[in-house]
Amino acid sequence: MFSFWKARRTTLAQAGAAVPVPASTAPPDAAAAAPSVLPADAGVLPYYPDLVEELLAEHEAVSMLEQRLRRAFMRQDWPRVAKRLRELGTLLRGHILKENVRLYAFLQQVTENEADIETMKHFRRGAKALSQSLLAFFERYENIDQLPPEQAAAFLADLDAISQAIHERMQSEEQQLYPLYRGYAVAV
């Protein structure tokens, strides 16, 4: 399935273009001197050295927004609940998009180890399933400030369930996926 990416990397390496290499095989100071992106003519997706830190900061922001959303719900401040829900949805959609465009695409391009390929495939499948659950959740409560009280009461249970899924996902990303990404440096 990933033979195209493997073939592309081999072709670039044979052509003398800079390609990402695992940090463990790079010269000791290569990671420190590496630019934030590959040259435009390299033909490969860039490695973003600050990506993991950005994603971790977004994880923190998700947690903070969830807490604010819960507080607004407990106060029954429906306009604020609706606002926090929109903010959370926007943040999560942007986070998922960033992971797809920068993290998964890069790893798909450079990963050759079968175990790492399987890990990445597992995470991509999980991201798709979580995205579908998130979409259903945000659509269901899009107009929470206009829902009857009995439907609004179900919100907290649904928020608990989706929050648990989000936090389990973030924890596994931080433990498995982000170290995999950090294991690559750009050789220029």
C-alpha positions as YAML, in Angstrom:
chain: A
units: angstrom
residues:
- id: 1
  name: MET
  ca: [0.00, 0.00, 0.00]
- id: 2
  name: PHE
  ca: [2.83, 2.38, 0.77]
- id: 3
  name: SER
  ca: [5.04, 1.27, -2.09]
- id: 4
  name: PHE
  ca: [4.46, 4.56, -3.92]
- id: 5
  name: TRP
  ca: [5.85, 6.51, -0.96]
- id: 6
  name: LYS
  ca: [8.77, 4.12, -0.57]
- id: 7
  name: ALA
  ca: [9.56, 4.31, -4.28]
- id: 8
  name: ARG
  ca: [9.35, 8.11, -4.22]
- id: 9
  name: ARG
  ca: [11.77, 8.30, -1.29]
- id: 10
  name: THR
  ca: [14.24, 5.95, -2.98]
- id: 11
  name: THR
  ca: [14.04, 7.94, -6.22]
- id: 12
  name: LEU
  ca: [14.74, 11.18, -4.39]
- id: 13
  name: ALA
  ca: [17.63, 9.67, -2.47]
- id: 14
  name: GLN
  ca: [19.14, 8.34, -5.67]
- id: 15
  name: ALA
  ca: [18.77, 11.78, -7.25]
- id: 16
  name: GLY
  ca: [20.75, 13.30, -4.41]
- id: 17
  name: ALA
  ca: [17.77, 15.19, -2.93]
- id: 18
  name: ALA
  ca: [17.47, 15.70, 0.79]
- id: 19
  name: VAL
  ca: [15.17, 13.15, 2.40]
- id: 20
  name: PRO
  ca: [14.07, 12.74, 5.99]
- id: 21
  name: VAL
  ca: [16.00, 10.15, 7.95]
- id: 22
  name: PRO
  ca: [15.38, 8.71, 11.40]
- id: 23
  name: ALA
  ca: [17.07, 10.89, 14.00]
- id: 24
  name: SER
  ca: [19.02, 7.91, 15.32]
- id: 25
  name: THR
  ca: [20.96, 7.64, 12.04]
- id: 26
  name: ALA
  ca: [21.49, 11.38, 11.55]
- id: 27
  name: PRO
  ca: [24.72, 13.07, 12.56]
- id: 28
  name: PRO
  ca: [24.57, 14.21, 16.23]
- id: 29
  name: ASP
  ca: [24.05, 17.88, 15.45]
- id: 30
  name: ALA
  ca: [21.85, 17.46, 12.36]
- id: 31
  name: ALA
  ca: [18.56, 17.89, 14.21]
- id: 32
  name: ALA
  ca: [19.70, 21.14, 15.82]
- id: 33
  name: ALA
  ca: [20.82, 22.60, 12.49]
- id: 34
  name: ALA
  ca: [17.83, 21.34, 10.47]
- id: 35
  name: PRO
  ca: [15.59, 23.98, 8.88]
- id: 36
  name: SER
  ca: [11.86, 23.94, 9.56]
- id: 37
  name: VAL
  ca: [11.04, 22.80, 6.02]
- id: 38
  name: LEU
  ca: [12.73, 21.00, 3.18]
- id: 39
  name: PRO
  ca: [13.79, 22.95, 0.10]
- id: 40
  name: ALA
  ca: [10.85, 23.42, -2.27]
- id: 41
  name: ASP
  ca: [12.48, 21.38, -5.03]
- id: 42
  name: ALA
  ca: [13.04, 18.34, -2.82]
- id: 43
  name: GLY
  ca: [9.68, 16.87, -3.80]
- id: 44
  name: VAL
  ca: [8.83, 15.62, -0.32]
- id: 45
  name: LEU
  ca: [6.58, 16.94, 2.39]
- id: 46
  name: PRO
  ca: [8.32, 19.06, 5.00]
- id: 47
  name: TYR
  ca: [9.18, 18.05, 8.52]
- id: 48
  name: TYR
  ca: [7.92, 20.67, 10.98]
- id: 49
  name: PRO
  ca: [10.16, 20.67, 14.07]
- id: 50
  name: ASP
  ca: [7.57, 22.53, 16.16]
- id: 51
  name: LEU
  ca: [4.59, 20.43, 15.08]
- id: 52
  name: VAL
  ca: [4.46, 18.18, 18.13]
- id: 53
  name: GLU
  ca: [4.63, 21.16, 20.47]
- id: 54
  name: GLU
  ca: [1.80, 22.83, 18.55]
- id: 55
  name: LEU
  ca: [-0.31, 19.68, 18.76]
- id: 56
  name: LEU
  ca: [0.41, 19.31, 22.48]
- id: 57
  name: ALA
  ca: [-0.64, 22.93, 23.06]
- id: 58
  name: GLU
  ca: [-3.86, 22.20, 21.20]
- id: 59
  name: HIS
  ca: [-4.44, 19.19, 23.46]
- id: 60
  name: GLU
  ca: [-4.18, 21.55, 26.44]
- id: 61
  name: ALA
  ca: [-6.56, 24.00, 24.78]
- id: 62
  name: VAL
  ca: [-9.09, 21.20, 24.17]
- id: 63
  name: SER
  ca: [-8.97, 20.27, 27.86]
- id: 64
  name: MET
  ca: [-9.42, 23.88, 28.95]
- id: 65
  name: LEU
  ca: [-12.34, 24.43, 26.57]
- id: 66
  name: GLU
  ca: [-14.03, 21.27, 27.82]
- id: 67
  name: GLN
  ca: [-13.76, 22.56, 31.40]
- id: 68
  name: ARG
  ca: [-15.20, 25.94, 30.41]
- id: 69
  name: LEU
  ca: [-17.99, 24.21, 28.52]
- id: 70
  name: ARG
  ca: [-18.87, 22.10, 31.58]
- id: 71
  name: ARG
  ca: [-18.88, 25.15, 33.86]
- id: 72
  name: ALA
  ca: [-21.19, 27.02, 31.49]
- id: 73
  name: PHE
  ca: [-23.46, 23.99, 31.31]
- id: 74
  name: MET
  ca: [-23.62, 23.67, 35.11]
- id: 75
  name: ARG
  ca: [-24.60, 27.35, 35.32]
- id: 76
  name: GLN
  ca: [-27.14, 26.74, 32.55]
- id: 77
  name: ASP
  ca: [-25.66, 29.65, 30.65]
- id: 78
  name: TRP
  ca: [-26.97, 28.41, 27.29]
- id: 79
  name: PRO
  ca: [-25.51, 31.17, 25.09]
- id: 80
  name: ARG
  ca: [-22.09, 30.52, 26.61]
- id: 81
  name: VAL
  ca: [-22.54, 26.74, 26.25]
- id: 82
  name: ALA
  ca: [-23.32, 27.22, 22.57]
- id: 83
  name: LYS
  ca: [-20.31, 29.50, 22.16]
- id: 84
  name: ARG
  ca: [-17.91, 27.10, 23.92]
- id: 85
  name: LEU
  ca: [-19.28, 24.19, 21.91]
- id: 86
  name: ARG
  ca: [-18.59, 26.04, 18.64]
- id: 87
  name: GLU
  ca: [-15.08, 26.94, 19.84]
- id: 88
  name: LEU
  ca: [-14.37, 23.33, 20.78]
- id: 89
  name: GLY
  ca: [-15.63, 22.08, 17.42]
- id: 90
  name: THR
  ca: [-13.50, 24.59, 15.55]
- id: 91
  name: LEU
  ca: [-10.41, 23.71, 17.57]
- id: 92
  name: LEU
  ca: [-10.87, 19.96, 17.12]
- id: 93
  name: ARG
  ca: [-11.52, 20.23, 13.37]
- id: 94
  name: GLY
  ca: [-8.37, 22.33, 12.94]
- id: 95
  name: HIS
  ca: [-6.35, 19.92, 15.08]
- id: 96
  name: ILE
  ca: [-7.49, 16.88, 13.12]
- id: 97
  name: LEU
  ca: [-6.80, 18.65, 9.83]
- id: 98
  name: LYS
  ca: [-3.31, 19.63, 10.98]
- id: 99
  name: GLU
  ca: [-2.57, 16.05, 11.98]
- id: 100
  name: ASN
  ca: [-3.82, 14.75, 8.63]
- id: 101
  name: VAL
  ca: [-1.96, 17.26, 6.49]
- id: 102
  name: ARG
  ca: [1.30, 17.56, 8.39]
- id: 103
  name: LEU
  ca: [1.71, 14.53, 10.63]
- id: 104
  name: TYR
  ca: [0.11, 11.56, 8.86]
- id: 105
  name: ALA
  ca: [1.11, 12.64, 5.37]
- id: 106
  name: PHE
  ca: [4.72, 13.11, 6.43]
- id: 107
  name: LEU
  ca: [4.86, 9.78, 8.27]
- id: 108
  name: GLN
  ca: [3.23, 8.01, 5.35]
- id: 109
  name: GLN
  ca: [5.92, 9.44, 3.11]
- id: 110
  name: VAL
  ca: [8.94, 8.46, 5.21]
- id: 111
  name: THR
  ca: [7.96, 5.42, 7.24]
- id: 112
  name: GLU
  ca: [9.44, 2.15, 6.03]
- id: 113
  name: ASN
  ca: [9.30, 0.05, 9.19]
- id: 114
  name: GLU
  ca: [6.27, -2.27, 8.98]
- id: 115
  name: ALA
  ca: [5.45, -1.90, 12.68]
- id: 116
  name: ASP
  ca: [5.44, 1.90, 12.34]
- id: 117
  name: ILE
  ca: [3.31, 1.66, 9.20]
- id: 118
  name: GLU
  ca: [0.77, -0.45, 11.10]
- id: 119
  name: THR
  ca: [0.82, 2.01, 14.02]
- id: 120
  name: MET
  ca: [0.15, 4.88, 11.64]
- id: 121
  name: LYS
  ca: [-2.67, 2.98, 9.89]
- id: 122
  name: HIS
  ca: [-4.22, 2.22, 13.28]
- id: 123
  name: PHE
  ca: [-4.09, 5.89, 14.24]
- id: 124
  name: ARG
  ca: [-5.58, 6.99, 10.92]
- id: 125
  name: ARG
  ca: [-8.48, 4.57, 11.30]
- id: 126
  name: GLY
  ca: [-9.01, 5.78, 14.86]
- id: 127
  name: ALA
  ca: [-8.92, 9.40, 13.74]
- id: 128
  name: LYS
  ca: [-11.59, 8.70, 11.13]
- id: 129
  name: ALA
  ca: [-13.85, 6.97, 13.66]
- id: 130
  name: LEU
  ca: [-13.37, 9.73, 16.24]
- id: 131
  name: SER
  ca: [-14.01, 12.40, 13.60]
- id: 132
  name: GLN
  ca: [-17.32, 10.77, 12.73]
- id: 133
  name: SER
  ca: [-18.32, 10.64, 16.41]
- id: 134
  name: LEU
  ca: [-17.32, 14.27, 16.88]
- id: 135
  name: LEU
  ca: [-19.29, 15.34, 13.83]
- id: 136
  name: ALA
  ca: [-22.42, 13.56, 15.11]
- id: 137
  name: PHE
  ca: [-21.96, 15.11, 18.57]
- id: 138
  name: PHE
  ca: [-21.51, 18.66, 17.28]
- id: 139
  name: GLU
  ca: [-24.42, 18.32, 14.85]
- id: 140
  name: ARG
  ca: [-26.69, 16.97, 17.59]
- id: 141
  name: TYR
  ca: [-25.94, 19.89, 19.90]
- id: 142
  name: GLU
  ca: [-25.44, 22.60, 17.30]
- id: 143
  name: ASN
  ca: [-28.42, 24.52, 18.69]
- id: 144
  name: ILE
  ca: [-28.12, 23.46, 22.32]
- id: 145
  name: ASP
  ca: [-29.39, 26.82, 23.49]
- id: 146
  name: GLN
  ca: [-32.68, 26.05, 21.69]
- id: 147
  name: LEU
  ca: [-33.13, 22.43, 22.81]
- id: 148
  name: PRO
  ca: [-35.86, 21.35, 25.22]
- id: 149
  name: PRO
  ca: [-34.53, 20.78, 28.77]
- id: 150
  name: GLU
  ca: [-34.79, 16.97, 28.56]
- id: 151
  name: GLN
  ca: [-32.58, 16.89, 25.45]
- id: 152
  name: ALA
  ca: [-30.15, 19.37, 26.94]
- id: 153
  name: ALA
  ca: [-29.85, 17.11, 30.01]
- id: 154
  name: ALA
  ca: [-28.52, 14.30, 27.77]
- id: 155
  name: PHE
  ca: [-25.74, 16.65, 26.70]
- id: 156
  name: LEU
  ca: [-23.65, 16.10, 29.81]
- id: 157
  name: ALA
  ca: [-23.62, 12.31, 29.40]
- id: 158
  name: ASP
  ca: [-22.72, 12.68, 25.72]
- id: 159
  name: LEU
  ca: [-20.03, 15.22, 26.57]
- id: 160
  name: ASP
  ca: [-18.57, 12.81, 29.13]
- id: 161
  name: ALA
  ca: [-18.45, 10.01, 26.56]
- id: 162
  name: ILE
  ca: [-16.92, 12.10, 23.78]
- id: 163
  name: SER
  ca: [-14.46, 13.71, 26.21]
- id: 164
  name: GLN
  ca: [-13.26, 10.31, 27.36]
- id: 165
  name: ALA
  ca: [-12.70, 9.23, 23.75]
- id: 166
  name: ILE
  ca: [-10.86, 12.48, 22.99]
- id: 167
  name: HIS
  ca: [-8.60, 12.22, 26.03]
- id: 168
  name: GLU
  ca: [-7.79, 8.55, 25.42]
- id: 169
  name: ARG
  ca: [-6.91, 9.46, 21.86]
- id: 170
  name: MET
  ca: [-4.73, 12.39, 22.90]
- id: 171
  name: GLN
  ca: [-2.91, 10.26, 25.44]
- id: 172
  name: SER
  ca: [-2.15, 7.52, 22.92]
- id: 173
  name: GLU
  ca: [-1.01, 10.11, 20.34]
- id: 174
  name: GLU
  ca: [1.35, 11.61, 22.91]
- id: 175
  name: GLN
  ca: [2.74, 8.21, 23.89]
- id: 176
  name: GLN
  ca: [3.04, 6.55, 20.47]
- id: 177
  name: LEU
  ca: [2.45, 8.76, 17.45]
- id: 178
  name: TYR
  ca: [4.27, 11.96, 18.42]
- id: 179
  name: PRO
  ca: [7.48, 10.12, 19.41]
- id: 180
  name: LEU
  ca: [7.36, 8.39, 16.02]
- id: 181
  name: TYR
  ca: [7.19, 11.78, 14.31]
- id: 182
  name: ARG
  ca: [9.93, 13.22, 16.50]
- id: 183
  name: GLY
  ca: [12.12, 10.26, 15.53]
- id: 184
  name: TYR
  ca: [12.59, 11.84, 12.10]
- id: 185
  name: ALA
  ca: [14.88, 14.74, 11.35]
- id: 186
  name: VAL
  ca: [15.54, 16.49, 8.08]
- id: 187
  name: ALA
  ca: [18.90, 15.84, 6.49]
- id: 188
  name: VAL
  ca: [19.87, 18.77, 4.34]
...
